[in-house]
Amino acid sequence: MERIIALLREHNLLRVINDEVDIDLEIPHIAYIEVKKEDSKALLFTHPISKRLGKSFDIPVLMNVFGSTKATELIFGKNPNIVAKQIESLMHMKPPTSFMDKMGMLGTLFNLKNALPKRLKSKGVCQTKVFMEPNLYDFPILTTWSEDGGPFITMGQVYTQSLDGTKQNLGMYRLQVYGKNRLGMHWQIHKDSAHFFHEYKKAGKKMPVSIGIGGDPLYIWCGQAPMPIGMFELLLYGFIKDKSARLVKSLTNPIYVPEDVDIVIEGWVDPTLSEIEGPFGDHTGYYTLKEPYPVMDVSCITSKEKPIYQATVVGKPPLEDKYMGWATERIFLPLLKTTAPDLIDYNMPENGVFHNLILAKLNVLYPGHAKQFMHAFWGVGQMSFVKHAIFVDENAPALEEYDRVADYILDRISAKRLLISEGVCDALDHASPNALFGGKLGVDCTGDIIDSPAKVLLSDSELLLKVTALLPEIKALKQYKTETKTPITVIAIEKKRVAKEVYEMLKPLREHIKLFIIVDDVGNAVENAYMLIWRVVNNIDALRDIFIEEEFIGIDATTKNDLDGYTREWPKDTDCDKGVIRNLVARGILKDDPKLLKEFYI
């Protein structure tokens, strides 16, 4: 960790905060706002305190280590696109035809040996200090949001192994602190750790778990990488770094961890026990609700002589996961192409919360290819959790050119090009009426510009007058992309009736509107396109919330309730505590920036 801090400092990517700041809300709020700036930096808090616990910590807190493109490249040691090219060249290796070809292949294969983690017989620097009577409250574990169920470890490297010890896994899961030696294990049902857990449960045995914090930040990136089931994520670390991860055995269980992490939390999970975990303000920008999860009994904590506690903050975009997700997207493109060979590129916009929206460019070979591709896409590993996928062809602009891509898409949208299906959803998805599965939307925007009757466009004020005459509860309206074949009309409404009724009542205006989206008037700004995308892809279930009749399309992105027959609890937004923000501004730790707070619904 010291090495990356020095690198960040050298490249002017580190801000050191020497003020006393609280681990409850204050540190997370500062980091949350910092990473949304265009020139965001990593933050090192040298004097964390806890008013709740009545103590100060001699362990600094490092936040936003992946807080920019440049910082991410420094952590990788190269641009992620270079890693992708290395993977692609390996996948296309051909049998050698000459002596020099053989020598070149030998060099490549020798380098691949470095991908294998190396188990050391000695102890690691992470085991310099040993606490056999562990107390999690001795470490600056953060409480991020005011309605969180408690403090959570947010950048824990969770190391597990299969019952027979032949498979290892590194995952990144939030971990709730229940007490001085008890942690909640939030591994979702589709994760390798959950699969291992069921092996132990079936065998009636306790499951060993060790959690690393700190060390090389690439460890934690590997923990969230969508590796194939059964492959140890530290193989990817070795491949990227061209050197083996060096592992040491935990002191009180059989799990091996990197010898240079800052802190190791060791323990055991009794598969017969569970406890309510949450709520927690998650990366969707909403609180995930209380659910039972397994519990880890901490048997030992070890650390470096002078450890640094690494954490992240999640909530509304953009955040640190923007840059982690960018690296994942680039590096896994060649692997995704093995199951989707006609894929040219893909892009996961951070305000689409990654699994809620994906853009994909493909080489179209025949009619219906895009719709065939949608089904294949939803069957590929973690891509199966994507809720909304928009496909364009090879003639489309580069996918990261969002404004131009949007024009290309909107010139090609028609009712016949939409595919609404059903499938698995991420456990964090709240919009679907059922937990873990719900509606999915695929949009085929390949091919020629559609030939559709031109709409009679009105100004926003003229159109607002017409819609309020039909529905007085509409409070605001804005039209986007009026120069395209599919202008978008965003309507903010005080919800008094089901969306289907709103759709029917707006039909008389179909000569002026082709696609409209309704959002709640409270908590949304119709002029803020970035956050509207975040809200819409979070709040819709395609089977329930999209209405189509010929070329008149309505989308309901309002909060769902009994009116909609929604029986689950709808979660709250992750909002910063206004009092905490005011206090930090008054102390000169935060800059007073109302524009930024408003822009990202902070």
C-alpha positions, -999 to +999 in steps of 0.1 A: +000+000+000+029+024+007+041+019-029+008+030-044+005+059-020+039+071-031+030+066-068-002+086-063+016+114-045+043+115-072+016+120-099-004+146-079-032+122-074-033+121-036-049+146-012-039+141+025-064+152+051-048+157+085-079+170+103-097+147+127-126+133+108-152+107+119-154+072+105-192+075+107-205+095+077-178+122+076-150+103+059-174+085+034-192+118+026-158+135+018-148+106-004-182+104-021-180+141-032-143+140-041-146+112-066-174+131-085-150+159-094-134+160-128-099+162-111-107+137-083-079+124-062-073+096-038-077+106-001-055+097+028-071+104+062-043+105+088-064+111+119-097+091+118-118+092+149-150+078+162-173+099+183-196+069+186-168+047+201-151+076+219-117+069+204-091+079+178-072+055+155-035+054+146-044+036+114-049+059+084-078+054+060-072+054+022-102+061-001-107+065-038-075+047-048-091+039-082-104+075-084-093+083-119-082+068-152-046+077-145-047+062-110-062+030-124-034+027-150-008+032-122-023+004-102-023-019-133+012-008-144-003-004-179-034+006-197-061-021-194-064-022-232-028-035-233-038-063-209-068-071-233-044-073-263-022-097-243-052-119-235-063-118-271-029-128-285-028-158-261-062-169-273-050-167-309-018-185-305-010-210-333+012-241-333+048-231-340+061-237-375+098-229-370+125-230-344+121-192-337+083-197-333+090-224-308+114-202-288+088-174-288+061-197-276+084-210-248+089-174-237+052-168-236+045-200-217+073-193-193+057-159-185+024-176-179+040-195-150+041-161-132+003-162-132+003-190-107+001-179-071+031-190-050+025-204-015+052-194+009+062-214+040+072-183+059+050-157+076+041-125+057+044-089+067+007-090+071+013-112+102+037-089+120+011-080+146-012-108+159-044-102+178-057-135+192-085-117+210-097-098+180-117-066+182-130-052+150-138-019+167-100-013+170-100-006+133-115+024+115-143+006+098-167+031+082-204+037+084-212+052+050-249+062+051-271+074+079-296+045+075-269+017+071-274-012+095-240-004+110-203-002+100-193-021+069-160-032+054-164-021+018-131-031+002-125-065+018-108-092-002-128-123+008-107-155+004-125-189+005-119-224-007-140-254-017-147-281+008-120-304-006-095-275-008-089-278-045-105-245-056-099-211-042-118-179-047-113-142-041-145-121-040-153-085-031-184-084-008-195-059+018-191-071+053-213-058+082-198-055+116-222-071+142-198-070+171-162-070+180-157-104+165-186-111+142-191-101+105-220-105+081-211-123+048-230-107+019-221-131-008-249-134-034-263-167-046-244-166-080-210-161-064-183-188-060-182-182-023-219-190-020-213-222-040-185-232-016-208-223+014-234-248+002-208-275+000-199-269+037-236-267+047-243-300+030-213-316+048-223-301+081-189-284+085-178-249+093-164-229+064-130-211+067-128-175+055-100-149+056-104-113+046-076-092+034-076-054+035-051-032+017-019-044+001-017-041-037-050-025-048-050-048-078-060-076-054-094-060-048-099-053-085-093-090-091-119-098-065-147-081-085-135-094-119-160-117-136-137-147-138-151-181-150-164-203-122-137-223-106-108-200-116-088-184-088-089-146-094-052-142-083-043-159-116-054-127-132-032-107-108-002-128-118-010-124-155-013-086-153+017-080-131+038-107-147+047-120-113+032-145-089+010-134-060+029-145-029+006-162-004+009-171+032-013-194+053-037-178+078-028-185+114-062-200+126-076-215+094-063-231+062-069-201+039-039-185+020-038-148+016-013-123+000+016-118+023+017-081+018-019-070+026-022-046+055-048-064+076-061-100+077-093-110+094-095-147+099-125-168+110-151-194+104-187-194+091-212-218+107-235-227+078-264-234+101-266-198+113-276-166+097-284-131+108-302-101+093-278-080+072-284-044+061-298-020+052-268-008+032-265+021+007-252+002-023-237+010-058-271+012-073-276+045-054-303+029-033-303+011+000-305-027-003-330-040+023-325-063+053-320-100+044-306-129+063-269-138+054-243-161+069-221-149+098-184-151+103-169-156+138-136-139+138-108-161+153-078-138+148-067-105+132-032-099+120-016-068+104+015-050+093+034-030+119+018+002+105-013-009+085-034+014+063-071+007+061-085+008+026-121+014+019-145+026-008-178+044-009-207+033-031-240+051-040-251+073-069-227+076-098-201+086-107-179+068-081-147+048-079-164+018-095-166+038-127-128+033-132-128-002-118-156-010-142-138+006-171-108-017-165-130-048-162-149-039-194-117-035-215-099-066-201-128-089-205-137-080-240-115-107-256-130-134-232-165-122-240-158-126-277-151-163-272-188-169-265-201-140-287-176-140-317-195-113-336-191-088-308-170-059-318-171-038-286-193-032-255-196-003-230-212-002-196-220+035-187-214+042-151-248+059-147-264+027-160-250+011-129-232-015-151-256-044-148-286-022-156-275-009-190-251-021-216-243-009-251-229-034-276-216-032-311-217-063-333-209-074-368-243-080-382-243-110-406-280-117-413-316-105-404-325-111-368-288-114-358-291-088-330-321-105-314-303-138-316-273-121-299-295-108-271-304-143-260-267-153-262-257-122-243-281-129-215-267-164-211-230-155-207-218-155-171-224-123-153-239-107-185-270-127-176-277-101-150-278-072-175-314-057-175-312-035-206-291-040-236-289-018-267-272-032-298-258-013-327-239-024-358-203-018-370-213+015-386-222+031-353-199+057-337-175+046-309-196+035-280-180+059-255-191+088-277-225+088-259-240+118-276-234+105-311-243+070-302-276+082-287-284+099-321-276+066-339-298+046-316-328+070-316-328+071-354-333+033-354-358+026-326-392+012-335-417-010-317-407-040-339-371-037-328-377-041-291-375-075-274-389-078-239-380-110-221-376-123-186-345-137-168-323-135-137-316-102-121-289-091-097-298-095-061-295-057-057-322-050-083-353-035-066-376-027-096-387-062-105-418-075-087-399-106-078-366-110-061-338-123-084-357-124-116-377-100-138-381-082-171-353-075-196-352-052-226-332-057-257-332-030-284-320-038-319-306-005-334-287-022-362-293-015-398-309+015-416-326+046-402-362+039-397-388+053-420-416+067-398-440+096-400-426+128-388-439+142-355-453+177-352-428+190-327-438+216-302-417+236-278-414+223-242-437+250-229-464+244-256-463+206-250-464+211-213-496+231-217-512+202-237-502+174-213-513+193-182-546+199-198-550+161-199-531+153-167-529+182-142-506+162-119-477+166-145-453+192-130-425+195-156-415+184-190-384+184-212-378+170-247-344+155-258-330+147-292-358+163-311-337+161-343-338+123-343-365+099-355-373+092-318-374+123-297-376+116-260-401+134-238-393+133-200-423+140-178-422+147-141-454+137-124-470+137-090-481+101-090-518+097-085-526+068-109-511+038-125-487+044-155-509+025-179-537+050-173-512+079-179-502+062-211-538+059-223-546+095-214-516+108-234-525+090-266-543+121-281-508+137-282-491+109-302-487+132-332-463+152-309-447+124-289-432+091-299-414+080-267-421+094-233-407+086-198-424+095-166-405+100-134-416+113-099-415+150-096-398+148-062-362+138-064-357+143-101-348+171-124-360+168-160-330+188-173-304+165-157-300+138-184-271+120-166-291+113-135-323+106-154-306+077-171-295+064-136-330+067-123-348+052-153-326+020-156-328+015-119-366+019-116-381-001-145-390-037-150-395-041-188-424-066-184-444-042-163-432-007-171-430-004-209-461+002-229-461-001-267-488+005-293-476+008-328-450+037-326-462+052-293-439+041-265-443+049-228-419+040-199-428+042-163-397+051-141-416+062-111-413+047-076-436+017-074-462+011-046-495-006-039-511+013-067-489-007-091-495-040-073-459-038-060-457-058-028-420-056-020-405-027+000-392+001-023-358+013-011-347+048-004-321+068-023-286+071-008-285+108+002-258+125+022-266+139+056-271+176+051-259+184+086-227+165+081-220+183+048-226+217+064-203+209+093-175+197+069-179+229+049-178+251+080-146+234+091-130+240+057-126+202+049-152+204+021-156+231-004-191+247-006-202+236-041-240+237-045-237+231-082-219+198-077-243+187-050-273+194-072-257+179-104-253+144-088-283+144-065-258+143-035 
